Amino acid sequence: MHMTKKDLIEIVAKKANLTNKAARDSVQVFLNTIRDSLKRGEKVVITGFGTFSVRKRAERVGRNPKTGEKITLAARKTPGFTPGKTFKKAVR
């Protein structure tokens, strides 16, 4: 089982005593803020939860899985998340 964005919105609406529309807007603003900060190369630190950051992947040699031919994979940036200590303990 997994939680969807819709499920999250319903929980936020219920627990924060908001309408579904207000909760949907709040969740979307939260997610957009994290995305936009990462696009600017900034870290997002949420104490007690974790840190969202941009990780740099170096150029590397890979293989085409169909042919086995070597190909060069370009350097790129990728979003990353490091859970905080409190979050890790809660999940254990």
N, CA, C and O atoms as a printed pandas DataFrame, in Angstrom:
     atom_number atom_name residue_name chain_id  residue_number  x_coord  y_coord  z_coord
0              1         N          MET        A               1    0.839   -1.187    0.000
1              2        CA          MET        A               1    0.000    0.000    0.000
2              3         C          MET        A               1    0.879    1.243    0.000
3              4         O          MET        A               1    1.976    1.233    0.559
4              5         N          HIS        A               2    0.410    2.286   -0.612
5              6        CA          HIS        A               2    1.155    3.530   -0.638
6              7         C          HIS        A               2    0.198    4.715   -0.510
7              8         O          HIS        A               2   -1.001    4.596   -0.764
8              9         N          MET        A               3    0.746    5.841   -0.116
9             10        CA          MET        A               3   -0.052    7.057    0.010
10            11         C          MET        A               3    0.122    7.886   -1.254
11            12         O          MET        A               3    1.239    8.073   -1.736
12            13         N          THR        A               4   -0.973    8.373   -1.779
13            14        CA          THR        A               4   -0.930    9.222   -2.958
14            15         C          THR        A               4   -1.040   10.690   -2.543
15            16         O          THR        A               4   -1.307   11.000   -1.382
16            17         N          LYS        A               5   -0.837   11.566   -3.487
17            18        CA          LYS        A               5   -0.978   12.994   -3.224
18            19         C          LYS        A               5   -2.415   13.285   -2.775
19            20         O          LYS        A               5   -2.637   14.103   -1.882
20            21         N          LYS        A               6   -3.375   12.619   -3.391
21            22        CA          LYS        A               6   -4.784   12.803   -3.031
22            23         C          LYS        A               6   -5.018   12.405   -1.570
23            24         O          LYS        A               6   -5.710   13.108   -0.832
24            25         N          ASP        A               7   -4.439   11.276   -1.161
25            26        CA          ASP        A               7   -4.569   10.827    0.228
26            27         C          ASP        A               7   -3.968   11.864    1.181
27            28         O          ASP        A               7   -4.555   12.180    2.216
28            29         N          LEU        A               8   -2.805   12.382    0.826
29            30        CA          LEU        A               8   -2.128   13.376    1.650
30            31         C          LEU        A               8   -3.001   14.624    1.803
31            32         O          LEU        A               8   -3.126   15.170    2.899
32            33         N          ILE        A               9   -3.594   15.065    0.712
33            34        CA          ILE        A               9   -4.464   16.249    0.739
34            35         C          ILE        A               9   -5.650   16.015    1.665
35            36         O          ILE        A               9   -6.016   16.901    2.437
36            37         N          GLU        A              10   -6.251   14.838    1.597
37            38        CA          GLU        A              10   -7.394   14.521    2.464
38            39         C          GLU        A              10   -6.996   14.528    3.935
39            40         O          GLU        A              10   -7.756   15.003    4.779
40            41         N          ILE        A              11   -5.816   14.007    4.251
41            42        CA          ILE        A              11   -5.348   13.989    5.641
42            43         C          ILE        A              11   -5.068   15.405    6.129
43            44         O          ILE        A              11   -5.440   15.764    7.246
44            45         N          VAL        A              12   -4.411   16.212    5.292
45            46        CA          VAL        A              12   -4.125   17.599    5.661
46            47         C          VAL        A              12   -5.435   18.353    5.889
47            48         O          VAL        A              12   -5.551   19.112    6.852
48            49         N          ALA        A              13   -6.412   18.153    5.021
49            50        CA          ALA        A              13   -7.710   18.827    5.168
50            51         C          ALA        A              13   -8.356   18.467    6.498
51            52         O          ALA        A              13   -8.865   19.333    7.209
52            53         N          LYS        A              14   -8.329   17.188    6.825
53            54        CA          LYS        A              14   -8.973   16.717    8.052
54            55         C          LYS        A              14   -8.235   17.205    9.301
55            56         O          LYS        A              14   -8.847   17.749   10.219
56            57         N          LYS        A              15   -6.914   17.005    9.325
57            58        CA          LYS        A              15   -6.145   17.334   10.538
58            59         C          LYS        A              15   -5.993   18.837   10.758
59            60         O          LYS        A              15   -5.903   19.285   11.901
60            61         N          ALA        A              16   -5.964   19.626    9.670
61            62        CA          ALA        A              16   -5.805   21.077    9.804
62            63         C          ALA        A              16   -7.151   21.799    9.739
63            64         O          ALA        A              16   -7.215   23.028    9.766
64            65         N          ASN        A              17   -8.230   21.003    9.654
65            66        CA          ASN        A              17   -9.576   21.566    9.575
66            67         C          ASN        A              17   -9.697   22.552    8.406
67            68         O          ASN        A              17  -10.169   23.677    8.569
68            69         N          LEU        A              18   -9.263   22.104    7.235
69            70        CA          LEU        A              18   -9.314   22.902    6.014
70            71         C          LEU        A              18  -10.266   22.249    5.012
71            72         O          LEU        A              18  -10.584   21.066    5.123
72            73         N          THR        A              19  -10.707   23.025    4.048
73            74        CA          THR        A              19  -11.453   22.429    2.941
74            75         C          THR        A              19  -10.467   21.640    2.087
75            76         O          THR        A              19   -9.258   21.862    2.158
76            77         N          ASN        A              20  -10.982   20.727    1.290
77            78        CA          ASN        A              20  -10.094   19.968    0.400
78            79         C          ASN        A              20   -9.355   20.902   -0.547
79            80         O          ASN        A              20   -8.181   20.676   -0.842
80            81         N          LYS        A              21  -10.024   21.950   -1.031
81            82        CA          LYS        A              21   -9.373   22.894   -1.946
82            83         C          LYS        A              21   -8.234   23.626   -1.242
83            84         O          LYS        A              21   -7.148   23.767   -1.805
84            85         N          ALA        A              22   -8.474   24.094   -0.013
85            86        CA          ALA        A              22   -7.419   24.799    0.733
86            87         C          ALA        A              22   -6.254   23.857    1.026
87            88         O          ALA        A              22   -5.092   24.255    0.933
88            89         N          ALA        A              23   -6.560   22.619    1.377
89            90        CA          ALA        A              23   -5.501   21.644    1.647
90            91         C          ALA        A              23   -4.727   21.331    0.370
91            92         O          ALA        A              23   -3.500   21.232    0.400
92            93         N          ARG        A              24   -5.433   21.174   -0.754
93            94        CA          ARG        A              24   -4.770   20.897   -2.035
94            95         C          ARG        A              24   -3.841   22.047   -2.407
95            96         O          ARG        A              24   -2.710   21.825   -2.840
96            97         N          ASP        A              25   -4.327   23.286   -2.233
97            98        CA          ASP        A              25   -3.494   24.456   -2.530
98            99         C          ASP        A              25   -2.271   24.502   -1.623
99           100         O          ASP        A              25   -1.171   24.814   -2.080
100          101         N          SER        A              26   -2.454   24.196   -0.349
101          102        CA          SER        A              26   -1.344   24.213    0.610
102          103         C          SER        A              26   -0.290   23.171    0.268
103          104         O          SER        A              26    0.904   23.469    0.264
104          105         N          VAL        A              27   -0.727   21.959   -0.016
105          106        CA          VAL        A              27    0.209   20.883   -0.375
106          107         C          VAL        A              27    0.951   21.246   -1.655
107          108         O          VAL        A              27    2.160   21.037   -1.751
108          109         N          GLN        A              28    0.231   21.790   -2.643
109          110        CA          GLN        A              28    0.862   22.145   -3.911
110          111         C          GLN        A              28    1.891   23.256   -3.734
111          112         O          GLN        A              28    2.968   23.207   -4.328
112          113         N          VAL        A              29    1.564   24.260   -2.918
113          114        CA          VAL        A              29    2.516   25.346   -2.646
114          115         C          VAL        A              29    3.765   24.786   -1.968
115          116         O          VAL        A              29    4.885   25.167   -2.309
116          117         N          PHE        A              30    3.571   23.882   -1.007
117          118        CA          PHE        A              30    4.692   23.254   -0.306
118          119         C          PHE        A              30    5.603   22.525   -1.297
119          120         O          PHE        A              30    6.818   22.720   -1.287
120          121         N          LEU        A              31    5.016   21.693   -2.144
121          122        CA          LEU        A              31    5.809   20.926   -3.120
122          123         C          LEU        A              31    6.488   21.841   -4.140
123          124         O          LEU        A              31    7.649   21.627   -4.491
124          125         N          ASN        A              32    5.767   22.860   -4.617
125          126        CA          ASN        A              32    6.352   23.798   -5.589
126          127         C          ASN        A              32    7.512   24.574   -4.978
127          128         O          ASN        A              32    8.499   24.852   -5.660
128          129         N          THR        A              33    7.402   24.924   -3.701
129          130        CA          THR        A              33    8.467   25.665   -3.030
130          131         C          THR        A              33    9.732   24.821   -2.946
131          132         O          THR        A              33   10.832   25.319   -3.188
132          133         N          ILE        A              34    9.581   23.557   -2.607
133          134        CA          ILE        A              34   10.743   22.663   -2.571
134          135         C          ILE        A              34   11.348   22.542   -3.965
135          136         O          ILE        A              34   12.561   22.672   -4.130
136          137         N          ARG        A              35   10.506   22.293   -4.969
137          138        CA          ARG        A              35   10.998   22.155   -6.348
138          139         C          ARG        A              35   11.727   23.414   -6.804
139          140         O          ARG        A              35   12.821   23.329   -7.363
140          141         N          ASP        A              36   11.132   24.578   -6.570
141          142        CA          ASP        A              36   11.730   25.833   -7.034
142          143         C          ASP        A              36   13.052   26.128   -6.322
143          144         O          ASP        A              36   13.985   26.645   -6.937
144          145         N          SER        A              37   13.133   25.803   -5.036
145          146        CA          SER        A              37   14.382   25.998   -4.304
146          147         C          SER        A              37   15.481   25.102   -4.866
147          148         O          SER        A              37   16.619   25.542   -5.033
148          149         N          LEU        A              38   15.142   23.842   -5.159
149          150        CA          LEU        A              38   16.124   22.929   -5.739
150          151         C          LEU        A              38   16.550   23.399   -7.124
151          152         O          LEU        A              38   17.723   23.280   -7.477
152          153         N          LYS        A              39   15.624   23.928   -7.912
153          154        CA          LYS        A              39   15.972   24.446   -9.242
154          155         C          LYS        A              39   16.991   25.575   -9.142
155          156         O          LYS        A              39   17.829   25.745  -10.027
156          157         N          ARG        A              40   16.914   26.347   -8.052
157          158        CA          ARG        A              40   17.885   27.443   -7.835
158          159         C          ARG        A              40   19.173   26.941   -7.205
159          160         O          ARG        A              40   20.093   27.725   -6.972
160          161         N          GLY        A              41   19.252   25.646   -6.926
161          162        CA          GLY        A              41   20.456   25.072   -6.337
162          163         C          GLY        A              41   20.507   25.184   -4.826
163          164         O          GLY        A              41   21.557   24.961   -4.224
164          165         N          GLU        A              42   19.388   25.526   -4.206
165          166        CA          GLU        A              42   19.344   25.682   -2.754
166          167         C          GLU        A              42   18.949   24.367   -2.080
167          168         O          GLU        A              42   18.245   23.544   -2.666
168          169         N          LYS        A              43   19.407   24.186   -0.855
169          170        CA          LYS        A              43   18.962   23.067   -0.022
170          171         C          LYS        A              43   17.679   23.480    0.679
171          172         O          LYS        A              43   17.448   24.663    0.932
172          173         N          VAL        A              44   16.852   22.501    0.987
173          174        CA          VAL        A              44   15.660   22.737    1.799
174          175         C          VAL        A              44   15.793   21.848    3.031
175          176         O          VAL        A              44   15.742   20.622    2.930
176          177         N          VAL        A              45   15.963   22.471    4.186
177          178        CA          VAL        A              45   16.161   21.738    5.437
178          179         C          VAL        A              45   14.891   21.856    6.266
179          180         O          VAL        A              45   14.481   22.956    6.634
180          181         N          ILE        A              46   14.271   20.716    6.558
181          182        CA          ILE        A              46   13.086   20.686    7.406
182          183         C          ILE        A              46   13.489   19.934    8.674
183          184         O          ILE        A              46   13.574   18.706    8.688
184          185         N          THR        A              47   13.734   20.699    9.735
185          186        CA          THR        A              47   14.216   20.135   10.980
186          187         C          THR        A              47   13.266   19.049   11.480
187          188         O          THR        A              47   12.051   19.237   11.517
188          189         N          GLY        A              48   13.839   17.919   11.858
189          190        CA          GLY        A              48   13.053   16.803   12.351
190          191         C          GLY        A              48   12.522   15.904   11.249
191          192         O          GLY        A              48   11.943   14.854   11.525
192          193         N          PHE        A              49   12.719   16.315    9.998
193          194        CA          PHE        A              49   12.235   15.508    8.872
194          195         C          PHE        A              49   13.384   15.113    7.956
195          196         O          PHE        A              49   13.677   13.928    7.799
196          197         N          GLY        A              50   14.036   16.104    7.350
197          198        CA          GLY        A              50   15.158   15.791    6.477
198          199         C          GLY        A              50   15.561   16.961    5.608
199          200         O          GLY        A              50   15.066   18.078    5.762
200          201         N          THR        A              51   16.475   16.680    4.689
201          202        CA          THR        A              51   17.030   17.701    3.807
202          203         C          THR        A              51   16.880   17.285    2.354
203          204         O          THR        A              51   17.285   16.192    1.960
204          205         N          PHE        A              52   16.293   18.176    1.565
205          206        CA          PHE        A              52   16.214   17.997    0.121
206          207         C          PHE        A              52   17.387   18.759   -0.477
207          208         O          PHE        A              52   17.649   19.892   -0.073
208          209         N          SER        A              53   18.093   18.170   -1.425
209          210        CA          SER        A              53   19.240   18.833   -2.029
210          211         C          SER        A              53   19.401   18.383   -3.474
211          212         O          SER        A              53   18.755   17.439   -3.929
212          213         N          VAL        A              54   20.276   19.083   -4.179
213          214        CA          VAL        A              54   20.602   18.727   -5.556
214          215         C          VAL        A              54   21.927   17.984   -5.530
215          216         O          VAL        A              54   22.909   18.471   -4.971
216          217         N          ARG        A              55   21.950   16.819   -6.129
217          218        CA          ARG        A              55   23.177   16.025   -6.197
218          219         C          ARG        A              55   23.691   16.053   -7.631
219          220         O          ARG        A              55   22.920   15.996   -8.589
220          221         N          LYS        A              56   25.003   16.141   -7.752
221          222        CA          LYS        A              56   25.616   16.166   -9.080
222          223         C          LYS        A              56   26.146   14.786   -9.412
223          224         O          LYS        A              56   26.875   14.185   -8.624
224          225         N          ARG        A              57   25.782   14.295  -10.563
225          226        CA          ARG        A              57   26.285   13.007  -11.034
226          227         C          ARG        A              57   27.306   13.285  -12.132
227          228         O          ARG        A              57   27.018   14.010  -13.085
228          229         N          ALA        A              58   28.469   12.721  -12.001
229          230        CA          ALA        A              58   29.539   12.935  -12.976
230          231         C          ALA        A              58   29.239   12.170  -14.269
231          232         O          ALA        A              58   28.458   11.218  -14.286
232          233         N          GLU        A              59   29.875   12.612  -15.329
233          234        CA          GLU        A              59   29.785   11.871  -16.585
234          235         C          GLU        A              59   30.379   10.482  -16.361
235          236         O          GLU        A              59   31.382   10.337  -15.662
236          237         N          ARG        A              60   29.764    9.470  -16.950
237          238        CA          ARG        A              60   30.263    8.120  -16.750
238          239         C          ARG        A              60   29.958    7.251  -17.954
239          240         O          ARG        A              60   29.139    7.598  -18.805
240          241         N          VAL        A              61   30.623    6.135  -18.005
241          242        CA          VAL        A              61   30.410    5.191  -19.096
242          243         C          VAL        A              61   29.393    4.158  -18.637
243          244         O          VAL        A              61   29.508    3.593  -17.549
244          245         N          GLY        A              62   28.397    3.920  -19.481
245          246        CA          GLY        A              62   27.384    2.912  -19.189
246          247         C          GLY        A              62   27.268    1.981  -20.384
247          248         O          GLY        A              62   28.054    2.064  -21.328
248          249         N          ARG        A              63   26.308    1.117  -20.337
249          250        CA          ARG        A              63   26.088    0.179  -21.441
250          251         C          ARG        A              63   24.640    0.224  -21.872
251          252         O          ARG        A              63   23.732    0.356  -21.052
252          253         N          ASN        A              64   24.439    0.112  -23.176
253          254        CA          ASN        A              64   23.099   -0.021  -23.715
254          255         C          ASN        A              64   22.621   -1.425  -23.340
255          256         O          ASN        A              64   23.252   -2.406  -23.734
256          257         N          PRO        A              65   21.513   -1.546  -22.582
257          258        CA          PRO        A              65   21.099   -2.872  -22.128
258          259         C          PRO        A              65   20.684   -3.813  -23.263
259          260         O          PRO        A              65   20.746   -5.031  -23.098
260          261         N          LYS        A              66   20.270   -3.279  -24.393
261          262        CA          LYS        A              66   19.862   -4.130  -25.518
262          263         C          LYS        A              66   21.054   -4.696  -26.275
263          264         O          LYS        A              66   21.082   -5.872  -26.637
264          265         N          THR        A              67   22.053   -3.818  -26.510
265          266        CA          THR        A              67   23.167   -4.230  -27.362
266          267         C          THR        A              67   24.461   -4.506  -26.598
267          268         O          THR        A              67   25.360   -5.167  -27.119
268          269         N          GLY        A              68   24.561   -4.001  -25.363
269          270        CA          GLY        A              68   25.790   -4.154  -24.599
270          271         C          GLY        A              68   26.853   -3.140  -25.007
271          272         O          GLY        A              68   27.953   -3.129  -24.453
272          273         N          GLU        A              69   26.523   -2.292  -25.974
273          274        CA          GLU        A              69   27.455   -1.274  -26.466
274          275         C          GLU        A              69   27.714   -0.231  -25.378
275          276         O          GLU        A              69   26.797    0.181  -24.668
276          277         N          LYS        A              70   28.993    0.197  -25.256
277          278        CA          LYS        A              70   29.347    1.241  -24.292
278          279         C          LYS        A              70   28.821    2.580  -24.789
279          280         O          LYS        A              70   28.929    2.914  -25.969
280          281         N          ILE        A              71   28.249    3.338  -23.855
281          282        CA          ILE        A              71   27.775    4.683  -24.175
282          283         C          ILE        A              71   28.213    5.618  -23.059
283          284         O          ILE        A              71   28.418    5.184  -21.926
284          285         N          THR        A              72   28.355    6.886  -23.373
285          286        CA          THR        A              72   28.723    7.880  -22.377
286          287         C          THR        A              72   27.454    8.532  -21.852
287          288         O          THR        A              72   26.662    9.077  -22.620
288          289         N          LEU        A              73   27.268    8.473  -20.546
289          290        CA          LEU        A              73   26.131    9.116  -19.899
290          291         C          LEU        A              73   26.589   10.489  -19.423
291          292         O          LEU        A              73   27.558   10.598  -18.672
292          293         N          ALA        A              74   25.901   11.521  -19.853
293          294        CA          ALA        A              74   26.289   12.894  -19.545
294          295         C          ALA        A              74   26.155   13.188  -18.054
295          296         O          ALA        A              74   25.367   12.560  -17.347
296          297         N          ALA        A              75   26.947   14.159  -17.594
297          298        CA          ALA        A              75   26.830   14.638  -16.216
298          299         C          ALA        A              75   25.449   15.268  -16.068
299          300         O          ALA        A              75   24.914   15.849  -17.012
300          301         N          ARG        A              76   24.887   15.144  -14.882
301          302        CA          ARG        A              76   23.570   15.732  -14.669
302          303         C          ARG        A              76   23.347   15.987  -13.187
303          304         O          ARG        A              76   24.097   15.517  -12.330
304          305         N          LYS        A              77   22.300   16.739  -12.915
305          306        CA          LYS        A              77   21.893   17.003  -11.539
306          307         C          LYS        A              77   20.659   16.164  -11.260
307          308         O          LYS        A              77   19.850   15.910  -12.152
308          309         N          THR        A              78   20.524   15.739  -10.016
309          310        CA          THR        A              78   19.372   14.937   -9.628
310          311         C          THR        A              78   18.935   15.346   -8.220
311          312         O          THR        A              78   19.782   15.656   -7.382
312          313         N          PRO        A              79   17.632   15.350   -7.948
313          314        CA          PRO        A              79   17.198   15.694   -6.598
314          315         C          PRO        A              79   17.524   14.567   -5.626
315          316         O          PRO        A              79   17.500   13.390   -5.985
316          317         N          GLY        A              80   17.826   14.945   -4.403
317          318        CA          GLY        A              80   18.125   13.955   -3.383
318          319         C          GLY        A              80   17.444   14.298   -2.075
319          320         O          GLY        A              80   17.072   15.448   -1.841
320          321         N          PHE        A              81   17.282   13.306   -1.232
321          322        CA          PHE        A              81   16.683   13.505    0.083
322          323         C          PHE        A              81   17.488   12.727    1.110
323          324         O          PHE        A              81   17.780   11.547    0.918
324          325         N          THR        A              82   17.843   13.388    2.190
325          326        CA          THR        A              82   18.526   12.735    3.297
326          327         C          THR        A              82   17.617   12.860    4.513
327          328         O          THR        A              82   17.361   13.973    4.973
328          329         N          PRO        A              83   17.124   11.743    5.043
329          330        CA          PRO        A              83   16.233   11.829    6.195
330          331         C          PRO        A              83   16.970   12.307    7.441
331          332         O          PRO        A              83   18.151   12.016    7.628
332          333         N          GLY        A              84   16.263   13.040    8.283
333          334        CA          GLY        A              84   16.827   13.500    9.549
334          335         C          GLY        A              84   16.806   12.389   10.586
335          336         O          GLY        A              84   16.135   11.372   10.408
336          337         N          LYS        A              85   17.536   12.588   11.655
337          338        CA          LYS        A              85   17.670   11.585   12.706
338          339         C          LYS        A              85   16.308   11.216   13.307
339          340         O          LYS        A              85   16.020   10.037   13.513
340          341         N          THR        A              86   15.479   12.214   13.585
341          342        CA          THR        A              86   14.162   11.972   14.178
342          343         C          THR        A              86   13.283   11.158   13.228
343          344         O          THR        A              86   12.560   10.259   13.658
344          345         N          PHE        A              87   13.350   11.475   11.957
345          346        CA          PHE        A              87   12.565   10.775   10.944
346          347         C          PHE        A              87   13.011    9.316   10.834
347          348         O          PHE        A              87   12.182    8.410   10.755
348          349         N          LYS        A              88   14.322    9.100   10.829
349          350        CA          LYS        A              88   14.860    7.738   10.751
350          351         C          LYS        A              88   14.390    6.902   11.929
351          352         O          LYS        A              88   13.985    5.752   11.760
352          353         N          LYS        A              89   14.444    7.483   13.126
353          354        CA          LYS        A              89   14.017    6.759   14.334
354          355         C          LYS        A              89   12.539    6.407   14.266
355          356         O          LYS        A              89   12.142    5.324   14.694
356          357         N          ALA        A              90   11.720    7.309   13.732
357          358        CA          ALA        A              90   10.279    7.068   13.661
358          359         C          ALA        A              90    9.942    5.935   12.715
359          360         O          ALA        A              90    8.960    5.224   12.929
360          361         N          VAL        A              91   10.733    5.753   11.678
361          362        CA          VAL        A              91   10.466    4.725   10.672
362          363         C          VAL        A              91   10.964    3.349   11.112
363          364         O          VAL        A              91   10.422    2.330   10.685
364          365         N          ARG        A              92   11.969    3.313   11.943
365          366        CA          ARG        A              92   12.530    2.045   12.397
366          367         C          ARG        A              92   11.501    1.233   13.024
367          368         O          ARG        A              92   11.781    0.121   13.473
